[in-house]
Every structure is written in C-alpha cells, then in structure tokens.
C-alpha cells in the first residue's frame, strides 16, 4: 500500500483518541490490538498479506508482526500508545521490501512509543500490570491469545511484589465495532473512490461479455480494472455466474462458458486502502434482455427502489428489507411463481424459495463490516455516517410448478449506500443499472474499456 496521507494519519490518531475516551469512561485499562499474522499458502510461500481490520483502523500501519497497546487512565488525554513492530533489517528488506522500523513508525504514524516486536515478552507484562481492565479480543486468534495470557499470568505471579493484575478482561471489539459503524470523512472518501473503481470494472465487464466466452475471462476484466485504477485487492472472491450458476448465491468457480440467451450475474468489488466496495449487477450475455428476463429484472429493480426509500435516518435497519420483500412477493405472485394473497405469502414465508437472503449489510473495512444490527433486541435506527448495501434478488430454479420461461433466471442488484443527514448517497451511482442503460453500454462495441 502507498504511504499514508496526512488526512489518513490524522484520522487514525483521532480514532485512538476516541477509543481512549471510551475506555476512560468505564474506568480505564490497557487495550491490546494485534494485527493479523501472515498465512502460509503452500510449502514455502504466503498468501498476499492483509492486515487486521481493527488494527488498521487505529494505526494505518500495514506491516505484519505488529501490535498496538494503549494504556488509558482516568484522563484520556494522557493515554499512552505503544506500537510493537519489526526492526529495520537490510538483508530482509532486500528479499521482502521496505520496513519502517520502530523509530520511523513512531515518527510517521504518531505513536507515543514504538518498540521492536521482540520486546513484547518483556514489555507486555509491564504495560498490563496495575491496570484495572484488560481490553482484548480473546478467542480471535489462538496464537495471540497465548501471548497475551502468558503476559497476564506473568503479572499475576508478581502479586506478592505488590503488582496487581487486571480484574476484568473485556472485549475491545464491543467499543471498536460501534466506532467503526460510523464512517469519518476519510473513510467515506476512500469508499467512494473504491465504489467508482468497481463501477468502472463492472462497466468494462459488460462491454467484454459475449456468448461462448468463459466466466473467468470476464473475471479477468474486473481484476484488470481494479488493479489498473490503483486498488490493492479484491474485497472478496468475485462471483461471475452465468445462467443457472446465478442461482447459486456464493458461486465462485467462475469457469463455465457463457451461453447466448443467458443472464450473467457479477458480484464483485475492489478493496482500496483497506476499504471494501460491493456491487452486483445482472445483465444479458448477448446484450438484450428477453421478455421473462426483463420481467424478473424489473421486479428486482423495483424492490431495490422501494428499499432505498427507507435508507434514511430514523428508519430502522430492517425496513429496507421489509420494503424489498413486499415488492418481490407481489411480483412473484404476478409472474405466476407463487399463488395466494400477498399477506399469505409474507406470513408463510413462501417467497423465500426465490429470495432467501436479507437485503444488505454494513460495509467498511470488511465487506460484512463490524457493528450490531440490533440494540437491546430491537433493530437499530439508521444514522448519518453508516454505510449499508442494498441488494435484493430473485433466483428461480427449475421446478414442476415454475413456468419454464423463468427457469435458471437469477438476478441480484446491489449498491453501496451512505446514510446522510438528509437521506442517503448512493456511492455506486455511476454503475449502469436500468435495463436501457445496460443495453446501451453493451451495444457500445467500439469502446470495450
């Protein structure tokens, strides 16, 4: 990843300050947030490294083998932040690339202190000792758990020397999840750019799609545009699902040949500076919707518009889903997929045969981002700064009671939506979505990119 910008550094420092305020408000303590370990891919190579989202949220630091420790007393302004990271190593940098080292990391990222990661065993008990609470995500990573528990037991063994161990162990994610739910200006800017990049990739994929090409060829078009525009990775494994494959919700094989007359469902988004985008579009392989395909597509689009009407402050999270379901259920009745009254279909849940998932999720550093959907058992209200996806769908598998014209039609339409003070802002607004817009893009044979 590129070096962090001044706004990014200011944002991570502000988040550490907010976390310190929250910890101080409940009595203080020491917070420990490690980054993710490197993962082995095969015998002697690792997967491309991806930092832990919580750690990155508070630090902006992207190297492995790192840990943030924050010591917070009654005065949050006096909180002390310590980064443990790898030391500079000229030989390893020849093989693996640049390392900040503790000194440069402290100066660049604004920590109060930075130490070599090798000092964790000796320093961690010192930082934990005489703190009222330990804030740590126990159970998240077994290896890190062992390291933290060893330090905690070291402190406990010093009781006769007057050193007290924390009386409480609390999950730091309960504080961070609520913080991460509300995006700051830097996060919104990053997510907006990620959405623009992903939208361009979807448009490129539409222009590249032709009968007899393979799903993986279209996936390659997506990946090309993601990287060409500067994103570092996919946010999740891309779904490029033609024909019947579109009725498999988490289809990722992407190896089938596309057939004339089928639809192609693409669920794909890039990750930019750690932040995810998440877009789904469905379009005809040959560039023109058939009658039944258009009927189902227009139904799903209408259900998304209905859901978006409720994407505003004061509405509860579930209202977008409920609005989409009502439109979808009535449409399923109208198309002959279901029988009975709307109330009956909703009460019985028979619509779930063709629409079996919810209409969205939080979006941010993780594609299914942190944050509770309910508070005290009640769906929470939408508030400015939240980012959600809105993604209704309809998936019609063959069946004796299903009109054959609709067999193997799978449609999903998904956008990334920022809740604002006055309503909402669709971050993915530039991605073609209406039937006419999609057919125009796909007819533009002279401009594939």
Beta strands, then each sheet from edge to edge (+ up, - down):
strand 1: 29-34
strand 2: 40-42
strand 3: 45-46
strand 4: 67-72
strand 5: 80-85
strand 6: 113-116
strand 7: 133-135
strand 8: 168-170
strand 9: 233-234
strand 10: 239-242
strand 11: 263-268
strand 12: 270-272
strand 13: 275-276
strand 14: 279-284
strand 15: 374-375
strand 16: 378-379
strand 17: 387-390
strand 18: 393-396
strand 19: 409-412
strand 20: 415-419
strand 21: 424-426
sheet 1: 6+ 5+ 4- 1+ 7+ 8+
sheet 2: 2+ 3-
sheet 3: 9+ 12- 13+
sheet 4: 10+ 11- 14+
sheet 5: 15+ 16-
sheet 6: 17+ 20- 21+
sheet 7: 18+ 19-
end
